[in-house]
Amino acid sequence: MTSSRNAKWWYSAFHNVTAMVGAGVLSLPYAMAELGWGPGVAVLVLSWIITLYTLWQMVEMHEMVPGKRFDRYHELGQYAFGEKLGLYIVVPQQLVVEVGVNIVYMVTGGKSLKKFHDTVCEDCKKIKLTYFIMIFSSVHFVLSHLPNLDSISGVSLAAAVMSLSYSTIAWAASAHKGVQENVQYGYKAKTVAGTVFGFFSALGDVAFAYAGHNVVLEIQATIPSTPEKPSKGPMWRGVVVAYIVVALCYFPVALIGYWMFGNAVQDNILISLNNPKWLIALANMFVVIHVIGSYQIYAMPVFDMIETLLVKKLNFPPSRILRFVVRNVYVAFTMFIAITFPFFSGLLGFFGGFAFAPTTYFLPCVMWLSIYKPRKFSLSWWSNWVCIFFGLCLMILSPIGGLRQIIIDAKTYKFYS
């Protein structure tokens, strides 16, 4: 992970954009439709503020012990909660997040490729989603062998540019289409249960959209640091730039997309936009390129964990062959799960609440409280507890909605059809 510490501050900017602005942005208008205008805007803005605050905490805690750097999320967890407990608290959550993101991105990449194919060539024979997911994963069988985060900075920069591009296409094309006839902004579900579960699931979609925290310390670890010039300066500059880009991507897409289509919007805004054909095809291709970069950024820490475990605990000799086998097996595993369960929106809601809410919204706050021990009822104390409360609500409520969505989708789904 940290074999080369010579990244510039703008590396941190585009790594953070790539990690955070995911395919989640395309489901934001749908989440708005499930939440409604008031709660929707409130949840979006609150999430932006809270996650920026917890990200600042992570950046600050990276070098709080003089002469030591916490290069991985679980190292910080071990310092905060103790050797054993820190591992048990952080590693399972971080793995669920990173593997979860990789699976969802396999599905997204496959779906976007399929949409691209169907848009460009309407008369062609229809090809199954399964094959498109396989085509998408073929790229990762090659890219996964790049050694560390610095070596994928080119891929990451391309991905960051793409994310801004397709977000702009999504909201500009929606605005160009104009408000649809008979547009409705009421809740989509006809039953109370449907509305409530939809609301819960949408909270998970929003949590999923703000999930860059799992790789923040790994990104910061690539920046050089001296006592006079600690890494948190350039890292924070990169984070602020990244968050401005995030706002430029998220808010216009969510608000304009919902304003134009109302509650008839699809769970991926690009599907609601059918014309102009060339533009939608282009946007889908941008999504594919971006998701390739994101997949790699989230897979790197997983490779790091698996390889460290095999070499340190199970005494495998560190070699090219080990890296080759581990990474190919992992890519094949995520591909297999993606082909088996391609229900995109349900997966987002479920993973979003179950794993992203803790690692993004409140785990940094819990660590901050346990390490810095701010005075009771001081501003820092209050703000941390508010974040923890908000994060806990997200964590408990959204998997319920997401799981229900998966069950509903699964009723009509045939395996590998």
C-alpha positions as CSV (number, residue, x, y, z in Angstrom):
1,M,0.0,0.0,0.0
2,T,2.7,2.4,1.1
3,S,5.7,1.3,-0.9
4,S,6.0,4.8,-2.5
5,R,5.2,7.9,-0.5
6,N,5.6,10.6,-3.1
7,A,2.0,11.6,-4.0
8,K,1.0,15.2,-4.6
9,W,-2.0,16.9,-3.0
10,W,-4.0,16.6,-6.3
11,Y,-3.5,12.8,-6.2
12,S,-5.5,12.9,-3.0
13,A,-8.1,15.1,-4.8
14,F,-8.8,12.7,-7.6
15,H,-8.4,9.5,-5.6
16,N,-11.0,10.9,-3.2
17,V,-13.3,11.9,-6.1
18,T,-13.0,8.4,-7.6
19,A,-13.6,6.7,-4.3
20,M,-16.6,8.8,-3.4
21,V,-18.5,9.8,-6.5
22,G,-19.6,6.3,-7.5
23,A,-22.4,4.9,-9.4
24,G,-24.4,6.0,-6.3
25,V,-24.9,9.4,-7.8
26,L,-27.1,8.0,-10.5
27,S,-29.5,6.6,-8.0
28,L,-29.9,9.9,-6.1
29,P,-33.0,11.2,-8.0
30,Y,-34.6,7.9,-7.2
31,A,-33.7,8.3,-3.6
32,M,-35.2,11.8,-3.7
33,A,-38.4,10.3,-5.0
34,E,-38.5,7.8,-2.1
35,L,-37.7,10.6,0.5
36,G,-39.7,13.5,-0.9
37,W,-38.5,17.1,-1.3
38,G,-38.1,18.2,2.4
39,P,-36.5,15.1,3.9
40,G,-34.5,14.4,0.7
41,V,-32.8,17.8,0.6
42,A,-32.2,17.6,4.4
43,V,-30.6,14.1,4.2
44,L,-28.4,15.1,1.2
45,V,-27.1,18.3,2.9
46,L,-26.7,16.7,6.3
47,S,-24.8,13.8,4.8
48,W,-22.4,16.1,3.0
49,I,-21.7,18.1,6.1
50,I,-21.3,15.1,8.5
51,T,-19.1,13.0,6.1
52,L,-16.9,16.0,5.5
53,Y,-16.5,16.4,9.2
54,T,-15.7,12.7,9.8
55,L,-13.3,12.8,6.9
56,W,-11.5,15.7,8.5
57,Q,-11.2,13.6,11.7
58,M,-9.7,10.8,9.8
59,V,-7.1,13.1,8.2
60,E,-6.2,14.6,11.6
61,M,-5.9,11.2,13.3
62,H,-3.6,9.8,10.6
63,E,-0.5,11.3,12.3
64,M,-1.7,12.2,15.8
65,V,1.1,10.0,17.4
66,P,4.4,11.8,16.7
67,G,6.6,9.7,14.4
68,K,3.9,7.1,13.6
69,R,1.5,7.0,10.7
70,F,-1.8,5.0,10.7
71,D,-1.7,3.9,7.1
72,R,-4.8,1.7,7.3
73,Y,-8.2,2.0,8.8
74,H,-7.8,-1.0,11.1
75,E,-4.4,0.3,12.5
76,L,-6.3,3.4,13.7
77,G,-9.0,1.2,15.1
78,Q,-6.4,-0.9,17.0
79,Y,-4.9,2.3,18.5
80,A,-8.4,3.6,19.5
81,F,-9.9,0.3,20.8
82,G,-7.0,-2.0,21.6
83,E,-5.1,-4.6,19.5
84,K,-7.7,-7.3,19.4
85,L,-10.9,-5.3,19.6
86,G,-9.8,-2.8,17.0
87,L,-9.3,-5.5,14.5
88,Y,-12.7,-7.1,15.3
89,I,-14.5,-3.8,15.0
90,V,-12.9,-2.4,11.9
91,V,-11.8,-5.2,9.6
92,P,-15.2,-7.0,9.1
93,Q,-16.9,-3.6,8.4
94,Q,-14.1,-2.5,6.1
95,L,-14.1,-5.8,4.2
96,V,-17.9,-5.7,3.8
97,V,-17.7,-2.2,2.4
98,E,-14.8,-2.9,0.0
99,V,-16.0,-6.2,-1.3
100,G,-19.6,-4.9,-1.4
101,V,-18.5,-1.9,-3.5
102,N,-16.6,-4.2,-5.8
103,I,-19.7,-6.4,-6.3
104,V,-22.0,-3.5,-6.9
105,Y,-19.5,-2.0,-9.3
106,M,-19.3,-5.2,-11.3
107,V,-23.1,-5.1,-11.7
108,T,-23.0,-1.3,-12.6
109,G,-20.2,-1.8,-15.1
110,G,-22.1,-4.7,-16.7
111,K,-25.4,-2.8,-16.8
112,S,-23.8,0.3,-18.3
113,L,-22.1,-1.8,-21.0
114,K,-25.4,-3.5,-21.8
115,K,-27.1,-0.1,-22.0
116,F,-24.3,1.2,-24.2
117,H,-24.7,-1.8,-26.5
118,D,-28.5,-1.6,-26.6
119,T,-28.4,2.2,-27.3
120,V,-25.8,2.1,-30.0
121,C,-27.2,-1.0,-31.8
122,E,-31.0,-1.3,-31.3
123,D,-31.5,-4.0,-33.9
124,C,-28.7,-6.3,-32.6
125,K,-29.5,-9.6,-30.9
126,K,-30.0,-9.0,-27.2
127,I,-27.1,-10.2,-25.1
128,K,-27.5,-11.3,-21.4
129,L,-26.3,-9.1,-18.6
130,T,-24.2,-12.0,-17.4
131,Y,-21.9,-11.7,-20.4
132,F,-21.6,-8.0,-20.0
133,I,-20.5,-8.5,-16.4
134,M,-17.9,-11.0,-17.7
135,I,-16.7,-8.5,-20.3
136,F,-16.4,-5.8,-17.7
137,S,-14.5,-8.1,-15.3
138,S,-12.0,-9.0,-18.0
139,V,-10.4,-5.5,-17.6
140,H,-9.8,-6.2,-13.9
141,F,-8.0,-9.5,-14.5
142,V,-5.3,-7.2,-16.0
143,L,-5.5,-4.0,-13.9
144,S,-5.5,-5.8,-10.6
145,H,-1.8,-6.7,-11.0
146,L,-0.7,-3.1,-10.7
147,P,1.3,-3.1,-7.4
148,N,0.0,0.0,-5.4
149,L,-2.2,3.1,-5.2
150,D,0.4,5.3,-6.9
151,S,0.6,3.0,-9.9
152,I,-3.2,3.4,-10.5
153,S,-3.2,7.2,-10.3
154,G,-3.5,7.5,-14.1
155,V,-6.6,5.2,-14.0
156,S,-7.9,7.1,-11.0
157,L,-7.5,10.5,-12.7
158,A,-9.4,9.3,-15.8
159,A,-12.1,7.9,-13.5
160,A,-12.5,11.2,-11.6
161,V,-12.9,13.2,-14.9
162,M,-15.4,10.7,-16.1
163,S,-17.5,11.0,-12.9
164,L,-17.8,14.7,-13.3
165,S,-18.6,14.2,-17.0
166,Y,-21.5,11.7,-16.7
167,S,-22.9,13.6,-13.7
168,T,-23.0,16.7,-15.9
169,I,-24.6,14.8,-18.7
170,A,-27.2,13.3,-16.3
171,W,-28.4,16.7,-15.0
172,A,-28.0,18.7,-18.2
173,A,-29.9,16.1,-20.3
174,S,-32.6,16.1,-17.6
175,A,-32.8,19.9,-17.6
176,H,-32.9,19.9,-21.5
177,K,-35.7,17.3,-21.4
178,G,-37.7,19.7,-19.2
179,V,-40.4,18.9,-16.6
180,Q,-42.4,15.9,-17.9
181,E,-46.1,16.0,-18.5
182,N,-48.3,15.1,-15.5
183,V,-45.2,14.9,-13.3
184,Q,-46.0,13.9,-9.7
185,Y,-43.9,14.5,-6.5
186,G,-45.9,12.4,-4.1
187,Y,-44.6,9.1,-2.7
188,K,-44.5,6.4,-5.3
189,A,-45.7,3.5,-3.1
190,K,-49.4,3.2,-2.7
191,T,-49.3,1.5,0.7
192,V,-48.0,2.9,4.0
193,A,-45.6,0.0,4.4
194,G,-44.2,0.5,0.9
195,T,-43.6,4.2,1.6
196,V,-41.9,3.6,4.9
197,F,-39.7,0.8,3.5
198,G,-38.9,2.9,0.4
199,F,-37.8,5.8,2.7
200,F,-35.5,3.4,4.7
201,S,-34.0,2.0,1.5
202,A,-33.4,5.5,0.1
203,L,-31.4,6.5,3.3
204,G,-29.1,3.6,2.4
205,D,-28.7,4.9,-1.2
206,V,-27.6,8.3,0.2
207,A,-25.2,6.6,2.6
208,F,-23.7,4.6,-0.3
209,A,-23.2,7.8,-2.2
210,Y,-20.9,9.2,0.5
211,A,-18.6,6.3,1.0
212,G,-15.0,7.3,0.5
213,H,-13.8,7.0,4.0
214,N,-12.8,3.4,3.8
215,V,-9.8,4.2,1.7
216,V,-8.9,7.7,3.1
217,L,-6.0,6.6,5.3
218,E,-4.6,4.4,2.5
219,I,-4.8,7.5,0.1
220,Q,-3.1,9.7,2.8
221,A,-0.4,7.1,3.3
222,T,0.9,7.8,-0.2
223,I,1.6,11.5,0.6
224,P,5.1,12.3,1.9
225,S,5.3,13.7,5.5
226,T,7.9,15.5,7.7
227,P,7.4,17.1,11.2
228,E,7.5,20.5,9.6
229,K,5.2,19.6,6.7
230,P,2.8,16.9,7.9
231,S,0.8,15.0,5.3
232,K,-2.5,16.3,6.6
233,G,-2.0,19.7,4.9
234,P,-1.9,18.5,1.3
235,M,-4.4,15.7,2.1
236,W,-7.0,18.2,3.5
237,R,-6.5,20.5,0.5
238,G,-7.2,17.5,-1.8
239,V,-10.2,16.5,0.3
240,V,-11.8,20.0,0.1
241,V,-11.3,20.1,-3.7
242,A,-12.8,16.6,-3.9
243,Y,-15.8,17.6,-1.8
244,I,-16.5,20.6,-4.0
245,V,-16.5,18.3,-7.0
246,V,-18.8,15.9,-5.0
247,A,-21.3,18.8,-4.4
248,L,-21.2,19.7,-8.1
249,C,-21.9,16.1,-9.0
250,Y,-24.5,15.2,-6.4
251,F,-26.8,18.2,-5.8
252,P,-27.6,19.1,-9.5
253,V,-28.2,15.4,-10.4
254,A,-30.4,14.7,-7.4
255,L,-32.5,17.9,-7.5
256,I,-32.8,18.4,-11.3
257,G,-33.4,14.7,-11.9
258,Y,-36.2,14.6,-9.4
259,W,-37.6,17.9,-10.5
260,M,-37.9,16.8,-14.1
261,F,-39.2,13.3,-13.7
262,G,-40.9,13.3,-10.3
263,N,-41.6,9.9,-8.8
264,A,-41.5,8.2,-12.2
265,V,-37.7,8.4,-12.2
266,Q,-35.8,5.1,-12.6
267,D,-33.3,3.8,-10.1
268,N,-30.6,4.8,-12.5
269,I,-31.2,8.3,-14.0
270,L,-29.5,7.4,-17.3
271,I,-32.3,4.8,-17.9
272,S,-34.9,7.6,-17.7
273,L,-33.1,9.6,-20.3
274,N,-33.5,7.9,-23.7
275,N,-32.6,10.7,-26.0
276,P,-30.3,12.0,-27.5
277,K,-29.0,8.5,-28.2
278,W,-25.3,9.3,-28.7
279,L,-25.2,11.3,-25.5
280,I,-26.7,8.6,-23.3
281,A,-24.4,6.0,-25.0
282,L,-21.4,8.3,-24.2
283,A,-22.6,8.8,-20.5
284,N,-22.9,5.0,-20.1
285,M,-19.3,4.5,-21.4
286,F,-18.1,7.2,-19.0
287,V,-19.7,5.3,-16.2
288,V,-17.9,2.1,-17.3
289,I,-14.5,3.9,-17.3
290,H,-15.1,5.5,-13.9
291,V,-16.3,2.3,-12.3
292,I,-13.1,0.6,-13.6
293,G,-11.0,3.1,-11.6
294,S,-13.3,2.9,-8.5
295,Y,-13.1,-0.9,-8.5
296,Q,-9.3,-0.8,-8.3
297,I,-9.2,1.8,-5.5
298,Y,-11.5,-0.3,-3.3
299,A,-9.8,-3.6,-4.3
300,M,-6.3,-2.4,-3.4
301,P,-6.8,-2.5,0.4
302,V,-8.4,-5.9,0.1
303,F,-5.5,-7.3,-1.8
304,D,-3.2,-5.7,0.8
305,M,-5.1,-7.4,3.6
306,I,-5.2,-10.9,2.0
307,E,-1.6,-10.8,0.9
308,T,-0.4,-9.6,4.3
309,L,-2.4,-12.4,6.0
310,L,-1.0,-15.1,3.7
311,V,2.6,-13.9,4.1
312,K,2.7,-12.9,7.8
313,K,0.3,-15.4,9.3
314,L,0.4,-18.4,7.0
315,N,4.0,-18.0,6.0
316,F,3.6,-18.0,2.2
317,P,6.7,-16.7,0.4
318,P,5.9,-13.2,-1.0
319,S,6.1,-13.7,-4.8
320,R,4.6,-12.7,-8.1
321,I,2.8,-16.0,-8.3
322,L,1.1,-15.3,-4.9
323,R,-0.1,-11.9,-6.1
324,F,-1.3,-13.3,-9.4
325,V,-3.3,-16.1,-7.8
326,V,-4.8,-14.0,-5.0
327,R,-5.9,-11.1,-7.2
328,N,-7.4,-13.2,-10.0
329,V,-9.3,-15.4,-7.5
330,Y,-10.7,-12.2,-5.8
331,V,-11.8,-10.7,-9.2
332,A,-13.4,-14.0,-10.2
333,F,-15.2,-14.1,-6.8
334,T,-16.7,-10.6,-7.1
335,M,-17.7,-11.4,-10.7
336,F,-19.5,-14.6,-9.7
337,I,-21.5,-12.9,-6.9
338,A,-22.4,-10.0,-9.2
339,I,-23.7,-12.4,-11.9
340,T,-25.7,-14.3,-9.3
341,F,-27.4,-11.3,-7.6
342,P,-27.6,-8.3,-10.0
343,F,-30.4,-6.4,-8.1
344,F,-28.7,-3.0,-8.2
345,S,-30.9,-0.7,-6.1
346,G,-31.6,-3.2,-3.3
347,L,-27.9,-4.0,-3.0
348,L,-27.1,-0.3,-2.7
349,G,-29.6,0.2,0.1
350,F,-28.6,-2.9,2.0
351,F,-24.8,-2.4,1.8
352,G,-25.2,1.3,2.2
353,G,-26.8,1.0,5.6
354,F,-25.2,-2.1,6.9
355,A,-21.6,-1.2,6.4
356,F,-21.1,2.3,5.0
357,A,-23.1,4.1,7.7
358,P,-20.7,2.9,10.5
359,T,-17.4,3.4,8.7
360,T,-18.4,6.7,7.2
361,Y,-20.8,8.4,9.6
362,F,-19.9,7.3,13.1
363,L,-16.8,5.1,13.5
364,P,-14.5,8.1,13.1
365,C,-16.5,9.9,15.8
366,V,-16.3,7.0,18.2
367,M,-12.5,6.8,17.7
368,W,-12.2,10.6,18.2
369,L,-14.1,10.4,21.5
370,S,-12.1,7.5,22.7
371,I,-8.7,9.0,21.8
372,Y,-9.1,12.8,22.4
373,K,-11.7,12.5,25.1
374,P,-13.3,16.0,24.6
375,R,-14.9,17.7,27.6
376,K,-18.5,16.6,28.2
377,F,-21.1,18.9,26.6
378,S,-18.5,20.8,24.7
379,L,-19.0,21.6,21.0
380,S,-16.8,18.7,19.9
381,W,-18.6,16.3,22.3
382,W,-22.0,17.3,21.0
383,S,-21.1,17.3,17.3
384,N,-19.6,13.8,17.6
385,W,-22.7,12.4,19.4
386,V,-25.1,14.0,16.9
387,C,-23.1,12.3,14.1
388,I,-23.1,9.0,16.0
389,F,-26.9,9.2,16.5
390,F,-27.5,10.1,12.8
391,G,-25.2,7.2,11.7
392,L,-26.9,4.7,14.0
393,C,-30.3,5.6,12.6
394,L,-29.0,5.0,9.1
395,M,-27.4,1.8,10.0
396,I,-30.5,0.3,11.6
397,L,-33.2,1.6,9.2
398,S,-31.7,1.3,5.7
399,P,-30.8,-2.4,5.6
400,I,-34.5,-3.2,6.4
401,G,-35.6,-1.3,3.3
402,G,-32.8,-2.6,1.2
403,L,-33.5,-6.2,2.2
404,R,-37.2,-5.9,1.4
405,Q,-36.3,-4.5,-2.0
406,I,-34.0,-7.4,-2.7
407,I,-36.8,-9.9,-1.7
408,I,-39.3,-8.2,-4.0
409,D,-36.8,-8.2,-6.9
410,A,-35.9,-11.8,-6.2
411,K,-39.5,-13.0,-6.5
412,T,-39.4,-12.4,-10.3
413,Y,-35.8,-13.2,-10.8
414,K,-34.4,-16.3,-12.4
415,F,-30.8,-17.3,-11.7
416,Y,-28.5,-16.7,-14.7
417,S,-31.4,-16.1,-17.0
